[in-house]
Amino acid sequence: MELLAFLLAVLAIAFFLAKAIGKRGARKVKIKRPIRASGFREARSAEFRAEASELTTSSSLVALEEPPALSKPPLVDTVDGDLDWIYGSQCAGKTPGEILGMMFPQARLVEKQDWTSLKNSAESKKDLDVMLACCKAEIETSQSQLVFPQPECFKCVARLLRKRKDYARELSVVELYWQLCDSVYEEVKRRVGLRAQLMAQHSALKAGFQKRYDKARILLTTKSENAALMPH
């Protein structure tokens, strides 16, 4: 009987131990479930962060794209406006610099250029802006130092205007150059007297434009006559 009681006690203890172990295992499973859910949220958060990074990168790339360059506006429209300018009475009392600005309004804003540093540049000679800037510098130098202006930059402007069929402004540029030469000639003659070298230089500079001037007058006359015959 004592042995039987001992066995029953052992079985009871084993039963209680097994039940306790089962409850503890159930609690462990319940504890692990939130960890799995947290891992899922972290994974989704990583995906969202990756998508956000891609959007931010693409947006920054769009922002870094340079806008299309604006085309440079022409210095002056000389294609259809060649009959609206001719050197004449409207230039009375104006300085050569003011007359240049009247012919080419935007020339008032260009920076002066030294012709001697550009005379060997073929590209510069094709640029009306640059050549007008050289003329602007020559006008100021001629008036301040009483020297004849370099004719080459004025010839370049006249040649470019000829290509655009702007014969009126071509004539006016030549007349402007002649006025500059005349003003220097008269002032030097007044100060130091008439000299043969001064006369020869003055005549040669003006003669260097004569053929161009005569041709431009013919071309302007022909164009004006043709324009008058066109139906309106």
C-alpha positions in Angstrom: 0.0 0.0 0.0 2.8 2.4 0.8 4.4 1.6 -2.6 1.1 2.3 -4.4 0.7 5.6 -2.6 4.3 6.5 -3.5 3.6 5.7 -7.3 0.4 7.8 -7.3 2.3 10.7 -5.7 5.0 10.5 -8.4 2.4 10.4 -11.2 0.7 13.4 -9.8 3.9 15.3 -9.6 4.8 14.4 -13.2 1.3 15.5 -14.4 1.7 18.9 -12.8 5.2 19.3 -14.2 4.0 18.5 -17.7 1.1 20.9 -17.5 3.4 23.7 -16.3 5.9 23.1 -19.1 3.0 23.2 -21.6 1.8 26.6 -20.4 5.4 28.0 -20.5 5.8 26.9 -24.2 2.5 28.5 -25.1 3.7 31.8 -23.6 6.9 31.6 -25.7 5.0 31.2 -28.9 2.8 34.2 -28.0 6.0 36.3 -27.3 7.5 35.4 -30.7 4.5 36.4 -32.8 5.0 40.2 -32.3 8.6 39.8 -33.3 7.5 38.3 -36.7 5.0 41.1 -37.2 7.7 43.7 -36.4 10.1 42.2 -38.9 7.3 42.5 -41.6 6.8 46.1 -40.8 10.5 46.8 -41.0 10.7 45.1 -44.4 7.8 47.2 -45.7 9.4 50.3 -44.3 12.6 49.5 -46.1 10.6 49.1 -49.4 8.9 52.4 -48.8 12.2 54.1 -48.0 13.7 52.6 -51.3 10.8 53.9 -53.3 11.0 57.3 -51.7 14.8 57.4 -52.4 14.1 56.6 -56.1 11.5 59.4 -56.3 13.8 61.8 -54.7 16.7 60.9 -57.0 14.5 61.2 -60.1 13.1 64.5 -58.9 16.6 65.9 -58.3 17.7 64.7 -61.8 14.7 66.6 -63.3 15.7 69.7 -61.3 19.3 69.5 -62.5 18.3 69.4 -66.2 19.5 72.7 -67.7 16.8 74.8 -69.4 17.2 75.3 -73.1 19.6 78.1 -73.9 18.0 81.3 -75.1 19.0 82.4 -78.5 21.0 85.5 -78.7 18.9 88.4 -80.0 20.4 90.1 -83.1 22.1 93.4 -82.6 19.8 95.1 -85.1 17.4 93.9 -87.8 18.9 95.0 -91.1 17.0 92.8 -93.4 13.7 94.6 -94.0 14.6 98.0 -92.5 17.2 99.2 -95.0 15.0 102.1 -96.3 14.2 103.6 -92.9 17.7 105.0 -92.2 19.8 107.4 -94.3 22.5 109.7 -93.1 21.0 113.2 -93.4 19.5 116.2 -91.6 18.5 114.2 -88.5 22.2 113.8 -87.7 22.8 117.6 -87.5 24.4 118.5 -84.2 25.0 114.9 -83.2 28.4 113.5 -82.3 29.7 110.5 -84.3 29.1 108.3 -81.3 25.5 109.4 -81.1 25.0 108.8 -84.8 26.3 105.3 -84.5 23.8 104.7 -81.7 21.0 106.1 -83.9 21.9 103.7 -86.8 22.3 100.8 -84.4 20.4 101.4 -81.2 21.8 98.4 -79.4 25.4 99.6 -80.1 24.9 101.9 -77.2 25.1 98.9 -74.9 28.1 97.0 -76.4 31.5 97.1 -74.7 34.3 98.8 -76.7 36.7 96.4 -78.5 40.3 97.1 -79.5 40.6 96.6 -83.3 44.3 95.9 -83.2 43.7 92.8 -81.0 41.0 91.5 -83.4 42.3 92.4 -86.8 43.7 89.0 -87.4 40.6 87.1 -86.3 38.5 86.0 -89.2 35.6 85.1 -86.9 35.5 88.5 -85.3 35.3 90.2 -88.7 32.1 88.3 -89.4 30.4 89.4 -86.2 28.5 92.7 -86.6 28.4 93.2 -82.8 32.1 93.0 -82.4 32.9 95.2 -85.4 30.5 97.9 -84.1 32.2 97.7 -80.8 35.5 98.3 -82.5 34.0 101.3 -84.4 32.7 102.6 -81.1 36.3 102.5 -79.7 37.8 104.1 -82.8 35.3 106.9 -82.6 36.2 107.7 -79.0 40.0 107.4 -79.7 39.8 109.6 -82.8 37.9 112.4 -81.0 40.0 112.3 -77.8 43.4 112.0 -79.4 42.7 113.8 -82.7 43.9 110.9 -84.9 42.3 109.4 -88.0 40.2 106.4 -87.1 41.3 103.0 -88.4 39.2 102.3 -91.5 39.3 98.5 -91.4 36.6 97.9 -88.8 34.3 100.4 -90.6 34.9 98.5 -93.8 34.0 95.3 -92.1 30.7 96.7 -90.9 29.9 98.0 -94.4 30.7 94.6 -95.9 28.4 92.8 -93.4 25.6 95.3 -94.2 26.2 94.7 -98.0 25.6 91.0 -97.4 22.4 91.8 -95.7 21.3 94.1 -98.5 21.1 96.9 -96.0 22.5 99.5 -98.5 21.1 102.5 -96.6 23.1 101.8 -93.5 26.1 100.8 -95.5 26.1 104.3 -97.1 25.6 105.9 -93.6 28.5 104.0 -92.1 30.8 105.3 -94.9 29.5 108.9 -94.4 30.1 108.5 -90.6 33.7 107.5 -91.2 34.2 110.5 -93.6 32.8 112.8 -91.0 35.3 111.5 -88.5 38.1 112.1 -90.8 36.9 115.5 -91.7 36.6 116.5 -88.1 40.1 115.4 -87.2 41.5 117.1 -90.4 39.9 120.4 -89.6 40.9 120.4 -85.9 44.5 119.5 -86.5 44.7 122.1 -89.3 43.4 124.7 -87.0 45.9 123.8 -84.3 49.1 123.2 -86.2 48.4 124.5 -89.6 47.9 122.7 -93.0 50.5 120.2 -93.8 51.0 118.1 -96.9 51.2 114.8 -94.9 47.9 115.6 -93.2 46.2 116.4 -96.5 47.5 113.2 -98.2 46.4 110.9 -95.3 43.0 112.5 -95.2 42.4 112.1 -98.9 43.7 108.5 -99.0 41.4 107.4 -96.1 38.3 108.9 -97.7 39.2 107.6 -101.2 39.4 104.1 -99.7 35.6 104.0 -99.3 34.6 105.8 -102.5 34.1 102.7 -104.7 32.0 101.0 -102.0 30.0 104.1 -101.5 29.2 104.5 -105.2 28.2 100.9 -105.6 26.0 101.0 -102.5 24.2 104.1 -103.9 23.4 102.2 -107.2 22.2 99.1 -105.3 20.0 101.2 -103.0 18.5 103.0 -105.9 17.7 99.8 -107.7 16.2 98.2 -104.7 14.0 101.3 -104.0 12.8 101.2 -107.6 12.0 97.5 -107.4 10.2 98.0 -104.1 8.1 100.8 -105.7 7.0 98.4 -108.5 5.9 95.7 -106.1 2.1 95.5 -105.6 0.9 96.5 -102.2 
